[in-house]
Amino acid sequence: MINDILSGRRGHEPAAATDAELPGPMMMVVDKVVSRERAAEFRARLDALMEEFNRPDPGAEADVPVNFLMMFWSPRDP
């Protein structure tokens, strides 16, 4: 799928999917400088989101495969 996104055959969905549609792919690359406080707060929110996402769904409702890769880092020597 990554090759499809990079080649333009698939792209970011402009609107959220409906209940009848599967969510489309989303890929973001960000290179930004922020304050230590903002970086720590954002990292904590990502942590909480991943905890929420990793909770099990009831068996009958878990019918959409999702592949997810997330990276967050801050170089030690800027």
mmJSON file of the N, C-alpha and C atoms, coordinates in Angstrom:
{"data_MODEL":{"atom_site":{
"group_PDB":["ATOM","ATOM","ATOM","ATOM","ATOM","ATOM","ATOM","ATOM","ATOM","ATOM","ATOM","ATOM","ATOM","ATOM","ATOM","ATOM","ATOM","ATOM","ATOM","ATOM","ATOM","ATOM","ATOM","ATOM","ATOM","ATOM","ATOM","ATOM","ATOM","ATOM","ATOM","ATOM","ATOM","ATOM","ATOM","ATOM","ATOM","ATOM","ATOM","ATOM","ATOM","ATOM","ATOM","ATOM","ATOM","ATOM","ATOM","ATOM","ATOM","ATOM","ATOM","ATOM","ATOM","ATOM","ATOM","ATOM","ATOM","ATOM","ATOM","ATOM","ATOM","ATOM","ATOM","ATOM","ATOM","ATOM","ATOM","ATOM","ATOM","ATOM","ATOM","ATOM","ATOM","ATOM","ATOM","ATOM","ATOM","ATOM","ATOM","ATOM","ATOM","ATOM","ATOM","ATOM","ATOM","ATOM","ATOM","ATOM","ATOM","ATOM","ATOM","ATOM","ATOM","ATOM","ATOM","ATOM","ATOM","ATOM","ATOM","ATOM","ATOM","ATOM","ATOM","ATOM","ATOM","ATOM","ATOM","ATOM","ATOM","ATOM","ATOM","ATOM","ATOM","ATOM","ATOM","ATOM","ATOM","ATOM","ATOM","ATOM","ATOM","ATOM","ATOM","ATOM","ATOM","ATOM","ATOM","ATOM","ATOM","ATOM","ATOM","ATOM","ATOM","ATOM","ATOM","ATOM","ATOM","ATOM","ATOM","ATOM","ATOM","ATOM","ATOM","ATOM","ATOM","ATOM","ATOM","ATOM","ATOM","ATOM","ATOM","ATOM","ATOM","ATOM","ATOM","ATOM","ATOM","ATOM","ATOM","ATOM","ATOM","ATOM","ATOM","ATOM","ATOM","ATOM","ATOM","ATOM","ATOM","ATOM","ATOM","ATOM","ATOM","ATOM","ATOM","ATOM","ATOM","ATOM","ATOM","ATOM","ATOM","ATOM","ATOM","ATOM","ATOM","ATOM","ATOM","ATOM","ATOM","ATOM","ATOM","ATOM","ATOM","ATOM","ATOM","ATOM","ATOM","ATOM","ATOM","ATOM","ATOM","ATOM","ATOM","ATOM","ATOM","ATOM","ATOM","ATOM","ATOM","ATOM","ATOM","ATOM","ATOM","ATOM","ATOM","ATOM","ATOM","ATOM","ATOM","ATOM","ATOM","ATOM","ATOM","ATOM","ATOM","ATOM","ATOM","ATOM","ATOM","ATOM","ATOM","ATOM","ATOM","ATOM"],
"id":[1,2,3,4,5,6,7,8,9,10,11,12,13,14,15,16,17,18,19,20,21,22,23,24,25,26,27,28,29,30,31,32,33,34,35,36,37,38,39,40,41,42,43,44,45,46,47,48,49,50,51,52,53,54,55,56,57,58,59,60,61,62,63,64,65,66,67,68,69,70,71,72,73,74,75,76,77,78,79,80,81,82,83,84,85,86,87,88,89,90,91,92,93,94,95,96,97,98,99,100,101,102,103,104,105,106,107,108,109,110,111,112,113,114,115,116,117,118,119,120,121,122,123,124,125,126,127,128,129,130,131,132,133,134,135,136,137,138,139,140,141,142,143,144,145,146,147,148,149,150,151,152,153,154,155,156,157,158,159,160,161,162,163,164,165,166,167,168,169,170,171,172,173,174,175,176,177,178,179,180,181,182,183,184,185,186,187,188,189,190,191,192,193,194,195,196,197,198,199,200,201,202,203,204,205,206,207,208,209,210,211,212,213,214,215,216,217,218,219,220,221,222,223,224,225,226,227,228,229,230,231,232,233,234],
"type_symbol":["N","C","C","N","C","C","N","C","C","N","C","C","N","C","C","N","C","C","N","C","C","N","C","C","N","C","C","N","C","C","N","C","C","N","C","C","N","C","C","N","C","C","N","C","C","N","C","C","N","C","C","N","C","C","N","C","C","N","C","C","N","C","C","N","C","C","N","C","C","N","C","C","N","C","C","N","C","C","N","C","C","N","C","C","N","C","C","N","C","C","N","C","C","N","C","C","N","C","C","N","C","C","N","C","C","N","C","C","N","C","C","N","C","C","N","C","C","N","C","C","N","C","C","N","C","C","N","C","C","N","C","C","N","C","C","N","C","C","N","C","C","N","C","C","N","C","C","N","C","C","N","C","C","N","C","C","N","C","C","N","C","C","N","C","C","N","C","C","N","C","C","N","C","C","N","C","C","N","C","C","N","C","C","N","C","C","N","C","C","N","C","C","N","C","C","N","C","C","N","C","C","N","C","C","N","C","C","N","C","C","N","C","C","N","C","C","N","C","C","N","C","C","N","C","C","N","C","C","N","C","C","N","C","C"],
"label_atom_id":["N","CA","C","N","CA","C","N","CA","C","N","CA","C","N","CA","C","N","CA","C","N","CA","C","N","CA","C","N","CA","C","N","CA","C","N","CA","C","N","CA","C","N","CA","C","N","CA","C","N","CA","C","N","CA","C","N","CA","C","N","CA","C","N","CA","C","N","CA","C","N","CA","C","N","CA","C","N","CA","C","N","CA","C","N","CA","C","N","CA","C","N","CA","C","N","CA","C","N","CA","C","N","CA","C","N","CA","C","N","CA","C","N","CA","C","N","CA","C","N","CA","C","N","CA","C","N","CA","C","N","CA","C","N","CA","C","N","CA","C","N","CA","C","N","CA","C","N","CA","C","N","CA","C","N","CA","C","N","CA","C","N","CA","C","N","CA","C","N","CA","C","N","CA","C","N","CA","C","N","CA","C","N","CA","C","N","CA","C","N","CA","C","N","CA","C","N","CA","C","N","CA","C","N","CA","C","N","CA","C","N","CA","C","N","CA","C","N","CA","C","N","CA","C","N","CA","C","N","CA","C","N","CA","C","N","CA","C","N","CA","C","N","CA","C","N","CA","C","N","CA","C","N","CA","C","N","CA","C","N","CA","C","N","CA","C","N","CA","C","N","CA","C"],
"label_alt_id":[null,null,null,null,null,null,null,null,null,null,null,null,null,null,null,null,null,null,null,null,null,null,null,null,null,null,null,null,null,null,null,null,null,null,null,null,null,null,null,null,null,null,null,null,null,null,null,null,null,null,null,null,null,null,null,null,null,null,null,null,null,null,null,null,null,null,null,null,null,null,null,null,null,null,null,null,null,null,null,null,null,null,null,null,null,null,null,null,null,null,null,null,null,null,null,null,null,null,null,null,null,null,null,null,null,null,null,null,null,null,null,null,null,null,null,null,null,null,null,null,null,null,null,null,null,null,null,null,null,null,null,null,null,null,null,null,null,null,null,null,null,null,null,null,null,null,null,null,null,null,null,null,null,null,null,null,null,null,null,null,null,null,null,null,null,null,null,null,null,null,null,null,null,null,null,null,null,null,null,null,null,null,null,null,null,null,null,null,null,null,null,null,null,null,null,null,null,null,null,null,null,null,null,null,null,null,null,null,null,null,null,null,null,null,null,null,null,null,null,null,null,null,null,null,null,null,null,null,null,null,null,null,null,null],
"label_comp_id":["MET","MET","MET","ILE","ILE","ILE","ASN","ASN","ASN","ASP","ASP","ASP","ILE","ILE","ILE","LEU","LEU","LEU","SER","SER","SER","GLY","GLY","GLY","ARG","ARG","ARG","ARG","ARG","ARG","GLY","GLY","GLY","HIS","HIS","HIS","GLU","GLU","GLU","PRO","PRO","PRO","ALA","ALA","ALA","ALA","ALA","ALA","ALA","ALA","ALA","THR","THR","THR","ASP","ASP","ASP","ALA","ALA","ALA","GLU","GLU","GLU","LEU","LEU","LEU","PRO","PRO","PRO","GLY","GLY","GLY","PRO","PRO","PRO","MET","MET","MET","MET","MET","MET","MET","MET","MET","VAL","VAL","VAL","VAL","VAL","VAL","ASP","ASP","ASP","LYS","LYS","LYS","VAL","VAL","VAL","VAL","VAL","VAL","SER","SER","SER","ARG","ARG","ARG","GLU","GLU","GLU","ARG","ARG","ARG","ALA","ALA","ALA","ALA","ALA","ALA","GLU","GLU","GLU","PHE","PHE","PHE","ARG","ARG","ARG","ALA","ALA","ALA","ARG","ARG","ARG","LEU","LEU","LEU","ASP","ASP","ASP","ALA","ALA","ALA","LEU","LEU","LEU","MET","MET","MET","GLU","GLU","GLU","GLU","GLU","GLU","PHE","PHE","PHE","ASN","ASN","ASN","ARG","ARG","ARG","PRO","PRO","PRO","ASP","ASP","ASP","PRO","PRO","PRO","GLY","GLY","GLY","ALA","ALA","ALA","GLU","GLU","GLU","ALA","ALA","ALA","ASP","ASP","ASP","VAL","VAL","VAL","PRO","PRO","PRO","VAL","VAL","VAL","ASN","ASN","ASN","PHE","PHE","PHE","LEU","LEU","LEU","MET","MET","MET","MET","MET","MET","PHE","PHE","PHE","TRP","TRP","TRP","SER","SER","SER","PRO","PRO","PRO","ARG","ARG","ARG","ASP","ASP","ASP","PRO","PRO","PRO"],
"label_asym_id":["A","A","A","A","A","A","A","A","A","A","A","A","A","A","A","A","A","A","A","A","A","A","A","A","A","A","A","A","A","A","A","A","A","A","A","A","A","A","A","A","A","A","A","A","A","A","A","A","A","A","A","A","A","A","A","A","A","A","A","A","A","A","A","A","A","A","A","A","A","A","A","A","A","A","A","A","A","A","A","A","A","A","A","A","A","A","A","A","A","A","A","A","A","A","A","A","A","A","A","A","A","A","A","A","A","A","A","A","A","A","A","A","A","A","A","A","A","A","A","A","A","A","A","A","A","A","A","A","A","A","A","A","A","A","A","A","A","A","A","A","A","A","A","A","A","A","A","A","A","A","A","A","A","A","A","A","A","A","A","A","A","A","A","A","A","A","A","A","A","A","A","A","A","A","A","A","A","A","A","A","A","A","A","A","A","A","A","A","A","A","A","A","A","A","A","A","A","A","A","A","A","A","A","A","A","A","A","A","A","A","A","A","A","A","A","A","A","A","A","A","A","A","A","A","A","A","A","A","A","A","A","A","A","A"],
"label_entity_id":["1","1","1","1","1","1","1","1","1","1","1","1","1","1","1","1","1","1","1","1","1","1","1","1","1","1","1","1","1","1","1","1","1","1","1","1","1","1","1","1","1","1","1","1","1","1","1","1","1","1","1","1","1","1","1","1","1","1","1","1","1","1","1","1","1","1","1","1","1","1","1","1","1","1","1","1","1","1","1","1","1","1","1","1","1","1","1","1","1","1","1","1","1","1","1","1","1","1","1","1","1","1","1","1","1","1","1","1","1","1","1","1","1","1","1","1","1","1","1","1","1","1","1","1","1","1","1","1","1","1","1","1","1","1","1","1","1","1","1","1","1","1","1","1","1","1","1","1","1","1","1","1","1","1","1","1","1","1","1","1","1","1","1","1","1","1","1","1","1","1","1","1","1","1","1","1","1","1","1","1","1","1","1","1","1","1","1","1","1","1","1","1","1","1","1","1","1","1","1","1","1","1","1","1","1","1","1","1","1","1","1","1","1","1","1","1","1","1","1","1","1","1","1","1","1","1","1","1","1","1","1","1","1","1"],
"label_seq_id":[1,1,1,2,2,2,3,3,3,4,4,4,5,5,5,6,6,6,7,7,7,8,8,8,9,9,9,10,10,10,11,11,11,12,12,12,13,13,13,14,14,14,15,15,15,16,16,16,17,17,17,18,18,18,19,19,19,20,20,20,21,21,21,22,22,22,23,23,23,24,24,24,25,25,25,26,26,26,27,27,27,28,28,28,29,29,29,30,30,30,31,31,31,32,32,32,33,33,33,34,34,34,35,35,35,36,36,36,37,37,37,38,38,38,39,39,39,40,40,40,41,41,41,42,42,42,43,43,43,44,44,44,45,45,45,46,46,46,47,47,47,48,48,48,49,49,49,50,50,50,51,51,51,52,52,52,53,53,53,54,54,54,55,55,55,56,56,56,57,57,57,58,58,58,59,59,59,60,60,60,61,61,61,62,62,62,63,63,63,64,64,64,65,65,65,66,66,66,67,67,67,68,68,68,69,69,69,70,70,70,71,71,71,72,72,72,73,73,73,74,74,74,75,75,75,76,76,76,77,77,77,78,78,78],
"pdbx_PDB_ins_code":[null,null,null,null,null,null,null,null,null,null,null,null,null,null,null,null,null,null,null,null,null,null,null,null,null,null,null,null,null,null,null,null,null,null,null,null,null,null,null,null,null,null,null,null,null,null,null,null,null,null,null,null,null,null,null,null,null,null,null,null,null,null,null,null,null,null,null,null,null,null,null,null,null,null,null,null,null,null,null,null,null,null,null,null,null,null,null,null,null,null,null,null,null,null,null,null,null,null,null,null,null,null,null,null,null,null,null,null,null,null,null,null,null,null,null,null,null,null,null,null,null,null,null,null,null,null,null,null,null,null,null,null,null,null,null,null,null,null,null,null,null,null,null,null,null,null,null,null,null,null,null,null,null,null,null,null,null,null,null,null,null,null,null,null,null,null,null,null,null,null,null,null,null,null,null,null,null,null,null,null,null,null,null,null,null,null,null,null,null,null,null,null,null,null,null,null,null,null,null,null,null,null,null,null,null,null,null,null,null,null,null,null,null,null,null,null,null,null,null,null,null,null,null,null,null,null,null,null,null,null,null,null,null,null],
"Cartn_x":[0.81,0.0,0.859,2.003,2.848,3.241,3.507,3.849,2.67,1.448,0.259,0.112,0.354,0.233,1.294,2.547,3.637,3.482,2.905,2.742,1.512,0.669,-0.522,-1.751,-1.641,-2.815,-3.814,-3.317,-4.176,-3.696,-4.587,-4.179,-4.989,-4.706,-5.426,-6.874,-7.784,-9.208,-9.55,-10.202,-10.517,-11.576,-12.447,-13.509,-13.459,-13.988,-14.022,-14.924,-14.585,-15.39,-16.724,-17.73,-19.026,-18.992,-20.06,-20.133,-20.044,-20.497,-20.495,-19.138,-18.285,-16.984,-15.862,-14.819,-13.621,-12.809,-12.109,-11.279,-10.171,-9.887,-8.826,-7.469,-6.402,-5.061,-4.745,-3.819,-3.376,-1.884,-1.123,0.319,0.76,1.557,2.018,3.501,4.214,5.612,5.73,6.242,6.342,7.763,8.333,9.647,9.457,9.366,8.954,9.765,9.967,10.632,9.578,9.451,8.468,9.141,8.445,8.98,9.033,9.88,9.954,8.588,7.88,6.574,5.583,5.577,4.649,5.015,6.288,6.721,6.312,6.498,6.14,4.629,3.865,2.404,1.891,2.442,2.022,2.365,3.56,3.972,3.048,2.643,1.729,0.358,-0.103,-1.384,-1.304,-0.176,0.002,-0.017,0.649,0.657,-0.766,-1.551,-2.926,-3.77,-3.566,-4.3,-3.97,-2.684,-2.301,-2.87,-2.907,-3.534,-5.006,-5.699,-7.11,-7.278,-6.46,-6.576,-6.295,-5.392,-4.995,-5.942,-6.95,-7.953,-8.69,-8.996,-9.699,-11.124,-11.558,-12.942,-13.736,-15.041,-15.853,-15.696,-15.606,-15.33,-16.174,-17.473,-18.36,-18.132,-17.589,-17.396,-16.031,-15.091,-13.731,-13.702,-14.011,-14.054,-13.283,-12.538,-11.774,-10.291,-9.5,-8.057,-7.428,-6.554,-5.885,-4.385,-3.597,-2.138,-1.709,-0.865,-0.548,0.928,1.627,3.027,3.154,3.69,3.86,5.271,5.892,7.218,7.187,7.815,7.947,9.309,10.142,11.446,11.929,12.85,13.496,14.985,15.75,17.197,17.827,18.78,19.458,20.346,20.889,21.735,21.067,20.298,19.602,20.538],
"Cartn_y":[-1.185,0.0,1.256,1.226,2.427,2.874,1.925,2.3,2.964,2.498,3.132,4.567,4.799,6.15,7.053,6.585,7.402,7.701,6.775,6.985,7.819,8.086,8.888,8.085,6.748,5.936,5.931,6.158,6.275,7.486,8.184,9.372,9.554,10.623,10.959,11.261,10.654,10.891,12.29,13.14,14.478,14.494,13.477,13.431,12.083,12.04,10.8,9.794,8.514,7.446,7.332,6.891,6.633,5.238,4.868,3.541,2.447,2.735,1.73,1.626,2.616,2.645,2.332,1.734,1.54,2.831,3.16,4.371,4.263,5.352,5.372,5.545,5.414,5.543,6.988,7.12,8.439,8.357,9.226,9.231,10.669,10.89,12.242,12.194,13.188,13.372,14.806,14.951,16.267,16.463,17.574,17.958,19.347,19.425,20.662,20.865,22.094,22.422,23.021,22.435,22.9,23.012,23.585,23.691,22.31,22.186,20.925,20.559,21.554,21.307,20.784,21.397,20.95,19.563,19.275,17.946,16.89,17.183,16.228,16.018,17.093,16.991,16.198,16.455,15.738,14.255,13.957,12.566,11.846,12.518,11.915,11.643,12.553,12.344,11.175,11.037,9.876,8.583,8.593,7.429,7.036,8.022,7.755,7.239,7.798,7.35,5.9,5.538,4.159,3.193,3.608,2.762,2.545,3.604,3.492,2.572,2.768,1.984,0.508,0.192,-1.195,-1.957,-1.292,-2.026,-2.973,-4.187,-5.134,-4.685,-4.97,-4.745,-6.008,-5.868,-7.08,-7.908,-9.219,-10.109,-9.88,-9.678,-9.514,-8.193,-7.209,-5.894,-5.749,-6.627,-6.519,-7.152,-6.34,-6.886,-6.058,-5.046,-4.201,-4.343,-4.947,-5.024,-3.635,-3.315,-2.012,-2.253,-1.673,-1.694,-0.29,-0.234,1.073,1.099,2.128,2.339,3.789,4.001,5.363,5.499,6.609,6.905,8.323,8.504,9.829,9.853,10.802,10.907,12.336,12.622,13.911,13.649,14.114,13.874,14.418,13.687,14.134,15.34,15.418,16.556,17.271,18.331,19.02,19.672],
"Cartn_z":[0.0,0.0,0.0,0.657,0.697,-0.707,-1.596,-2.976,-3.678,-3.392,-3.966,-3.488,-2.2,-1.653,-2.26,-2.277,-2.794,-4.276,-5.033,-6.47,-6.802,-5.809,-6.043,-6.394,-6.456,-6.767,-5.614,-4.412,-3.246,-2.473,-1.852,-1.117,0.135,0.82,2.04,1.705,2.439,2.244,2.769,2.001,2.476,3.565,3.602,4.614,5.324,6.525,7.285,6.581,6.721,6.12,6.858,6.137,6.772,7.377,8.065,8.666,7.608,6.393,5.327,4.638,4.795,4.124,5.103,4.595,5.402,5.377,6.468,6.463,5.419,4.748,3.759,4.418,3.64,4.19,4.579,5.482,5.921,6.176,5.569,5.765,5.976,7.011,7.308,7.641,7.202,7.569,8.084,9.305,9.913,10.431,10.121,10.638,11.222,12.542,13.184,14.452,14.843,16.099,17.027,18.231,19.213,20.577,21.532,22.883,23.539,24.571,25.318,25.886,26.397,26.996,25.964,24.798,23.748,23.252,23.099,22.67,23.693,24.977,26.029,26.076,25.945,25.975,24.776,23.605,22.398,22.516,23.027,23.215,24.183,25.258,26.231,25.599,24.753,24.059,23.092,22.39,21.508,22.312,23.457,24.344,24.741,25.164,25.58,24.421,23.24,22.064,21.733,21.827,21.541,22.577,23.843,24.864,24.538,24.149,23.772,22.569,21.538,20.31,20.556,21.461,21.707,22.62,23.18,23.956,23.024,23.49,22.616,22.301,21.072,20.665,20.964,21.191,21.298,20.021,20.163,19.03,17.797,17.971,16.82,16.099,16.795,16.179,15.51,15.791,15.245,13.853,12.821,11.467,10.443,10.885,9.962,10.282,9.376,9.62,9.51,10.438,10.45,10.605,9.724,9.831,10.235,11.251,11.816,12.19,11.756,12.115,12.54,13.736,14.221,14.77,14.469,15.01,15.56,16.695,17.279,17.934,17.587,18.239,18.179,19.046,19.064,19.139,18.168,18.186,19.468,19.993,21.215,20.938,19.736,19.34,18.18,18.461,17.369,16.367],
"occupancy":[1.0,1.0,1.0,1.0,1.0,1.0,1.0,1.0,1.0,1.0,1.0,1.0,1.0,1.0,1.0,1.0,1.0,1.0,1.0,1.0,1.0,1.0,1.0,1.0,1.0,1.0,1.0,1.0,1.0,1.0,1.0,1.0,1.0,1.0,1.0,1.0,1.0,1.0,1.0,1.0,1.0,1.0,1.0,1.0,1.0,1.0,1.0,1.0,1.0,1.0,1.0,1.0,1.0,1.0,1.0,1.0,1.0,1.0,1.0,1.0,1.0,1.0,1.0,1.0,1.0,1.0,1.0,1.0,1.0,1.0,1.0,1.0,1.0,1.0,1.0,1.0,1.0,1.0,1.0,1.0,1.0,1.0,1.0,1.0,1.0,1.0,1.0,1.0,1.0,1.0,1.0,1.0,1.0,1.0,1.0,1.0,1.0,1.0,1.0,1.0,1.0,1.0,1.0,1.0,1.0,1.0,1.0,1.0,1.0,1.0,1.0,1.0,1.0,1.0,1.0,1.0,1.0,1.0,1.0,1.0,1.0,1.0,1.0,1.0,1.0,1.0,1.0,1.0,1.0,1.0,1.0,1.0,1.0,1.0,1.0,1.0,1.0,1.0,1.0,1.0,1.0,1.0,1.0,1.0,1.0,1.0,1.0,1.0,1.0,1.0,1.0,1.0,1.0,1.0,1.0,1.0,1.0,1.0,1.0,1.0,1.0,1.0,1.0,1.0,1.0,1.0,1.0,1.0,1.0,1.0,1.0,1.0,1.0,1.0,1.0,1.0,1.0,1.0,1.0,1.0,1.0,1.0,1.0,1.0,1.0,1.0,1.0,1.0,1.0,1.0,1.0,1.0,1.0,1.0,1.0,1.0,1.0,1.0,1.0,1.0,1.0,1.0,1.0,1.0,1.0,1.0,1.0,1.0,1.0,1.0,1.0,1.0,1.0,1.0,1.0,1.0,1.0,1.0,1.0,1.0,1.0,1.0,1.0,1.0,1.0,1.0,1.0,1.0,1.0,1.0,1.0,1.0,1.0,1.0],
"B_iso_or_equiv":[0.0,0.0,0.0,0.0,0.0,0.0,0.0,0.0,0.0,0.0,0.0,0.0,0.0,0.0,0.0,0.0,0.0,0.0,0.0,0.0,0.0,0.0,0.0,0.0,0.0,0.0,0.0,0.0,0.0,0.0,0.0,0.0,0.0,0.0,0.0,0.0,0.0,0.0,0.0,0.0,0.0,0.0,0.0,0.0,0.0,0.0,0.0,0.0,0.0,0.0,0.0,0.0,0.0,0.0,0.0,0.0,0.0,0.0,0.0,0.0,0.0,0.0,0.0,0.0,0.0,0.0,0.0,0.0,0.0,0.0,0.0,0.0,0.0,0.0,0.0,0.0,0.0,0.0,0.0,0.0,0.0,0.0,0.0,0.0,0.0,0.0,0.0,0.0,0.0,0.0,0.0,0.0,0.0,0.0,0.0,0.0,0.0,0.0,0.0,0.0,0.0,0.0,0.0,0.0,0.0,0.0,0.0,0.0,0.0,0.0,0.0,0.0,0.0,0.0,0.0,0.0,0.0,0.0,0.0,0.0,0.0,0.0,0.0,0.0,0.0,0.0,0.0,0.0,0.0,0.0,0.0,0.0,0.0,0.0,0.0,0.0,0.0,0.0,0.0,0.0,0.0,0.0,0.0,0.0,0.0,0.0,0.0,0.0,0.0,0.0,0.0,0.0,0.0,0.0,0.0,0.0,0.0,0.0,0.0,0.0,0.0,0.0,0.0,0.0,0.0,0.0,0.0,0.0,0.0,0.0,0.0,0.0,0.0,0.0,0.0,0.0,0.0,0.0,0.0,0.0,0.0,0.0,0.0,0.0,0.0,0.0,0.0,0.0,0.0,0.0,0.0,0.0,0.0,0.0,0.0,0.0,0.0,0.0,0.0,0.0,0.0,0.0,0.0,0.0,0.0,0.0,0.0,0.0,0.0,0.0,0.0,0.0,0.0,0.0,0.0,0.0,0.0,0.0,0.0,0.0,0.0,0.0,0.0,0.0,0.0,0.0,0.0,0.0,0.0,0.0,0.0,0.0,0.0,0.0],
"pdbx_formal_charge":[null,null,null,null,null,null,null,null,null,null,null,null,null,null,null,null,null,null,null,null,null,null,null,null,null,null,null,null,null,null,null,null,null,null,null,null,null,null,null,null,null,null,null,null,null,null,null,null,null,null,null,null,null,null,null,null,null,null,null,null,null,null,null,null,null,null,null,null,null,null,null,null,null,null,null,null,null,null,null,null,null,null,null,null,null,null,null,null,null,null,null,null,null,null,null,null,null,null,null,null,null,null,null,null,null,null,null,null,null,null,null,null,null,null,null,null,null,null,null,null,null,null,null,null,null,null,null,null,null,null,null,null,null,null,null,null,null,null,null,null,null,null,null,null,null,null,null,null,null,null,null,null,null,null,null,null,null,null,null,null,null,null,null,null,null,null,null,null,null,null,null,null,null,null,null,null,null,null,null,null,null,null,null,null,null,null,null,null,null,null,null,null,null,null,null,null,null,null,null,null,null,null,null,null,null,null,null,null,null,null,null,null,null,null,null,null,null,null,null,null,null,null,null,null,null,null,null,null,null,null,null,null,null,null],
"auth_seq_id":[1,1,1,2,2,2,3,3,3,4,4,4,5,5,5,6,6,6,7,7,7,8,8,8,9,9,9,10,10,10,11,11,11,12,12,12,13,13,13,14,14,14,15,15,15,16,16,16,17,17,17,18,18,18,19,19,19,20,20,20,21,21,21,22,22,22,23,23,23,24,24,24,25,25,25,26,26,26,27,27,27,28,28,28,29,29,29,30,30,30,31,31,31,32,32,32,33,33,33,34,34,34,35,35,35,36,36,36,37,37,37,38,38,38,39,39,39,40,40,40,41,41,41,42,42,42,43,43,43,44,44,44,45,45,45,46,46,46,47,47,47,48,48,48,49,49,49,50,50,50,51,51,51,52,52,52,53,53,53,54,54,54,55,55,55,56,56,56,57,57,57,58,58,58,59,59,59,60,60,60,61,61,61,62,62,62,63,63,63,64,64,64,65,65,65,66,66,66,67,67,67,68,68,68,69,69,69,70,70,70,71,71,71,72,72,72,73,73,73,74,74,74,75,75,75,76,76,76,77,77,77,78,78,78],
"auth_comp_id":["MET","MET","MET","ILE","ILE","ILE","ASN","ASN","ASN","ASP","ASP","ASP","ILE","ILE","ILE","LEU","LEU","LEU","SER","SER","SER","GLY","GLY","GLY","ARG","ARG","ARG","ARG","ARG","ARG","GLY","GLY","GLY","HIS","HIS","HIS","GLU","GLU","GLU","PRO","PRO","PRO","ALA","ALA","ALA","ALA","ALA","ALA","ALA","ALA","ALA","THR","THR","THR","ASP","ASP","ASP","ALA","ALA","ALA","GLU","GLU","GLU","LEU","LEU","LEU","PRO","PRO","PRO","GLY","GLY","GLY","PRO","PRO","PRO","MET","MET","MET","MET","MET","MET","MET","MET","MET","VAL","VAL","VAL","VAL","VAL","VAL","ASP","ASP","ASP","LYS","LYS","LYS","VAL","VAL","VAL","VAL","VAL","VAL","SER","SER","SER","ARG","ARG","ARG","GLU","GLU","GLU","ARG","ARG","ARG","ALA","ALA","ALA","ALA","ALA","ALA","GLU","GLU","GLU","PHE","PHE","PHE","ARG","ARG","ARG","ALA","ALA","ALA","ARG","ARG","ARG","LEU","LEU","LEU","ASP","ASP","ASP","ALA","ALA","ALA","LEU","LEU","LEU","MET","MET","MET","GLU","GLU","GLU","GLU","GLU","GLU","PHE","PHE","PHE","ASN","ASN","ASN","ARG","ARG","ARG","PRO","PRO","PRO","ASP","ASP","ASP","PRO","PRO","PRO","GLY","GLY","GLY","ALA","ALA","ALA","GLU","GLU","GLU","ALA","ALA","ALA","ASP","ASP","ASP","VAL","VAL","VAL","PRO","PRO","PRO","VAL","VAL","VAL","ASN","ASN","ASN","PHE","PHE","PHE","LEU","LEU","LEU","MET","MET","MET","MET","MET","MET","PHE","PHE","PHE","TRP","TRP","TRP","SER","SER","SER","PRO","PRO","PRO","ARG","ARG","ARG","ASP","ASP","ASP","PRO","PRO","PRO"],
"auth_asym_id":["A","A","A","A","A","A","A","A","A","A","A","A","A","A","A","A","A","A","A","A","A","A","A","A","A","A","A","A","A","A","A","A","A","A","A","A","A","A","A","A","A","A","A","A","A","A","A","A","A","A","A","A","A","A","A","A","A","A","A","A","A","A","A","A","A","A","A","A","A","A","A","A","A","A","A","A","A","A","A","A","A","A","A","A","A","A","A","A","A","A","A","A","A","A","A","A","A","A","A","A","A","A","A","A","A","A","A","A","A","A","A","A","A","A","A","A","A","A","A","A","A","A","A","A","A","A","A","A","A","A","A","A","A","A","A","A","A","A","A","A","A","A","A","A","A","A","A","A","A","A","A","A","A","A","A","A","A","A","A","A","A","A","A","A","A","A","A","A","A","A","A","A","A","A","A","A","A","A","A","A","A","A","A","A","A","A","A","A","A","A","A","A","A","A","A","A","A","A","A","A","A","A","A","A","A","A","A","A","A","A","A","A","A","A","A","A","A","A","A","A","A","A","A","A","A","A","A","A","A","A","A","A","A","A"],
"auth_atom_id":["N","CA","C","N","CA","C","N","CA","C","N","CA","C","N","CA","C","N","CA","C","N","CA","C","N","CA","C","N","CA","C","N","CA","C","N","CA","C","N","CA","C","N","CA","C","N","CA","C","N","CA","C","N","CA","C","N","CA","C","N","CA","C","N","CA","C","N","CA","C","N","CA","C","N","CA","C","N","CA","C","N","CA","C","N","CA","C","N","CA","C","N","CA","C","N","CA","C","N","CA","C","N","CA","C","N","CA","C","N","CA","C","N","CA","C","N","CA","C","N","CA","C","N","CA","C","N","CA","C","N","CA","C","N","CA","C","N","CA","C","N","CA","C","N","CA","C","N","CA","C","N","CA","C","N","CA","C","N","CA","C","N","CA","C","N","CA","C","N","CA","C","N","CA","C","N","CA","C","N","CA","C","N","CA","C","N","CA","C","N","CA","C","N","CA","C","N","CA","C","N","CA","C","N","CA","C","N","CA","C","N","CA","C","N","CA","C","N","CA","C","N","CA","C","N","CA","C","N","CA","C","N","CA","C","N","CA","C","N","CA","C","N","CA","C","N","CA","C","N","CA","C","N","CA","C","N","CA","C","N","CA","C","N","CA","C","N","CA","C","N","CA","C"],
"pdbx_PDB_model_num":[1,1,1,1,1,1,1,1,1,1,1,1,1,1,1,1,1,1,1,1,1,1,1,1,1,1,1,1,1,1,1,1,1,1,1,1,1,1,1,1,1,1,1,1,1,1,1,1,1,1,1,1,1,1,1,1,1,1,1,1,1,1,1,1,1,1,1,1,1,1,1,1,1,1,1,1,1,1,1,1,1,1,1,1,1,1,1,1,1,1,1,1,1,1,1,1,1,1,1,1,1,1,1,1,1,1,1,1,1,1,1,1,1,1,1,1,1,1,1,1,1,1,1,1,1,1,1,1,1,1,1,1,1,1,1,1,1,1,1,1,1,1,1,1,1,1,1,1,1,1,1,1,1,1,1,1,1,1,1,1,1,1,1,1,1,1,1,1,1,1,1,1,1,1,1,1,1,1,1,1,1,1,1,1,1,1,1,1,1,1,1,1,1,1,1,1,1,1,1,1,1,1,1,1,1,1,1,1,1,1,1,1,1,1,1,1,1,1,1,1,1,1,1,1,1,1,1,1,1,1,1,1,1,1]
}}}
